């Protein structure tokens, strides 16, 4: 700590690094989290970036800078979740088909199932239905097991960069005692609500 020569008292030095909420490129923590949520929903980088008032190229630049940090992990997880959802839907359609209504003179007279494998065949041929086999390690693995919401919470409330693995496990899995207490309190609150 520096000392003021005139009064001999210590002067508090403030860091020159901008806070997480005041990034020079406009990507606040809230914008990052909202962008990632929209990316998981739309699977469209340009649309997700527009939804937070940013540009597509700016989003890719941010990912390039933070690819090996929580933001990059959340980007990958958002895209992987959507591929898994598509895979599940394609399997459901292939197994159960699509219900087709039949009308006569404007009245529904019955339904039938149509099985059309062209979509599934096209997805399989393109490799789109392959489940992700990426072997993750370190903090990214911890968060991928817990899901995107937990990782988004980590981005919103944790440091920009990964911490050591034990600290990241605490972020990813939470404090078991706190989770237990929260569950107990919710049970007690439900019990009080029933007696009224």
C-alpha positions in Angstrom: 0.0 0.0 0.0 1.4 3.5 -0.9 1.8 6.2 1.7 0.8 9.9 1.3 4.0 11.9 1.8 2.1 14.9 3.3 0.1 13.0 5.9 1.9 9.7 6.2 -1.4 7.8 5.9 -1.8 4.8 3.6 -3.5 5.5 0.3 -5.8 2.8 -1.0 -4.8 1.8 -4.5 -7.7 0.9 -6.7 -7.1 -1.7 -9.5 -7.0 -0.3 -13.0 -8.7 -3.5 -14.4 -12.3 -2.9 -15.3 -14.9 -4.8 -13.2 -16.7 -7.7 -14.8 -19.8 -5.7 -15.3 -18.0 -2.9 -17.2 -16.2 -4.7 -20.0 -14.7 -2.3 -22.6 -16.3 -4.4 -25.4 -19.9 -4.0 -24.1 -20.2 -7.7 -23.1 -21.4 -7.3 -19.6 -21.9 -10.5 -17.5 -25.7 -10.1 -17.9 -25.4 -9.9 -21.7 -23.1 -13.0 -21.7 -25.6 -15.0 -19.7 -28.6 -13.8 -21.7 -26.8 -14.5 -25.0 -25.9 -18.0 -23.9 -29.5 -18.7 -22.9 -30.8 -17.5 -26.3 -28.1 -19.5 -28.1 -29.3 -22.7 -26.3 -32.8 -21.9 -27.4 -32.2 -20.7 -31.0 -29.0 -22.4 -32.0 -28.3 -19.2 -33.9 -25.3 -17.0 -33.0 -26.5 -14.0 -34.9 -30.0 -14.1 -33.4 -28.7 -14.6 -29.9 -26.2 -11.7 -30.3 -29.0 -9.4 -31.6 -31.2 -10.3 -28.7 -28.6 -8.6 -26.4 -27.8 -5.7 -28.7 -24.5 -7.1 -29.9 -23.2 -8.4 -33.2 -22.4 -11.9 -34.5 -18.7 -11.1 -35.1 -18.4 -9.6 -31.6 -19.9 -12.8 -30.1 -17.3 -14.9 -32.0 -14.5 -12.6 -30.9 -15.6 -13.0 -27.3 -15.7 -16.8 -27.6 -12.2 -16.8 -29.1 -11.0 -14.8 -26.2 -12.8 -16.9 -23.6 -12.9 -20.3 -25.3 -11.0 -22.0 -22.5 -12.9 -20.3 -19.8 -16.5 -20.7 -18.4 -18.0 -18.7 -21.3 -16.6 -21.1 -23.9 -17.7 -24.1 -22.0 -21.2 -22.7 -21.7 -21.2 -22.0 -25.5 -20.3 -25.6 -26.2 -22.8 -27.0 -23.7 -25.6 -24.9 -25.2 -25.0 -26.3 -28.6 -24.5 -29.8 -27.4 -27.8 -29.7 -25.5 -29.7 -28.7 -28.6 -28.1 -31.6 -30.7 -29.1 -34.0 -28.0 -32.7 -32.7 -28.0 -32.8 -33.0 -31.8 -31.5 -36.6 -31.6 -34.2 -37.5 -29.0 -36.9 -35.9 -31.2 -35.7 -37.8 -34.3 -35.6 -41.1 -32.5 -39.1 -40.5 -31.2 -40.4 -39.7 -34.7 -38.6 -42.7 -36.2 -40.0 -45.1 -33.5 -43.6 -43.7 -33.1 -44.1 -42.0 -36.5 -46.4 -39.0 -37.0 -50.1 -39.1 -36.4 -52.0 -38.0 -39.5 -55.7 -36.9 -39.2 -58.2 -38.0 -41.8 -61.3 -35.8 -42.6 -64.4 -36.5 -44.6 -66.8 -33.6 -45.4 -65.1 -31.5 -42.8 -65.3 -34.0 -39.9 -62.5 -35.9 -38.4 -63.2 -39.6 -39.1 -60.0 -41.1 -37.8 -56.2 -41.0 -37.7 -53.3 -43.1 -38.9 -49.6 -43.2 -38.3 -47.1 -42.3 -41.0 -43.6 -43.4 -40.8 -41.3 -41.3 -42.9 -37.6 -42.2 -42.5 -36.2 -39.6 -45.0 -35.5 -37.1 -42.2 -33.8 -39.6 -40.0 -31.9 -41.1 -42.9 -30.7 -37.6 -43.9 -29.6 -36.8 -40.3 -27.8 -40.1 -39.9 -26.0 -39.6 -43.2 -24.8 -36.2 -42.2 -23.7 -37.4 -38.8 -26.0 -35.0 -37.0 -27.5 -37.7 -34.9 -24.2 -38.8 -33.4 -24.2 -38.1 -29.6 -21.3 -36.0 -28.5 -18.4 -38.2 -27.5 -16.1 -35.3 -26.5 -14.1 -36.3 -23.4 -14.2 -33.3 -21.2 -11.8 -32.7 -18.3 -11.4 -30.4 -15.4 -14.0 -27.8 -14.5 -15.9 -28.1 -17.8 -16.6 -31.7 -17.1 -18.0 -30.8 -13.6 -20.4 -28.3 -15.1 -21.4 -30.3 -18.1 -22.6 -33.0 -15.6 -24.8 -30.4 -13.8 -26.2 -28.7 -16.9 -26.3 -25.3 -18.5 -28.2 -23.5 -15.8 -25.5 -24.2 -13.2 -22.8 -23.1 -15.6 -24.7 -19.9 -16.4 -25.0 -19.2 -12.6 -21.2 -19.7 -12.4 -20.6 -17.2 -15.2 -23.0 -14.7 -13.5 -21.5 -15.0 -10.0 -18.0 -16.4 -10.3 -14.7 -15.1 -11.7 -14.2 -14.8 -15.4 -11.6 -17.5 -15.4 -11.6 -21.0 -14.1 -10.4 -21.5 -10.5 -8.6 -24.6 -9.2 -10.6 -27.8 -9.6 -11.7 -28.1 -6.0 -13.2 -24.6 -6.0 -14.9 -25.3 -9.3 -16.4 -28.5 -7.9 -17.9 -26.3 -5.1 -19.4 -24.0 -7.7 -20.7 -26.8 -9.8 -22.1 -29.1 -7.2 -22.9 -26.6 -4.5 -22.6 -27.1 -0.8 -24.3 -30.3 0.2 -25.1 -28.9 3.7 -26.8 -25.9 2.2 -28.7 -28.0 -0.3 -29.8 -30.3 2.6 -30.9 -27.2 4.8 -32.7 -25.7 1.8 -34.7 -29.0 1.2 -35.4 -29.2 5.0 -36.7 -25.6 5.1 -38.9 -26.1 2.0 -40.4 -29.2 3.6 -41.1 -27.3 6.9 -42.6 -24.4 4.9 -44.9 -26.9 3.0 -45.9 -28.4 6.4 -46.8 -25.0 7.8 -48.8 -24.1 4.7 -51.0 -27.3 5.0 -52.1 -26.5 8.6 -53.6 -23.1 7.6 
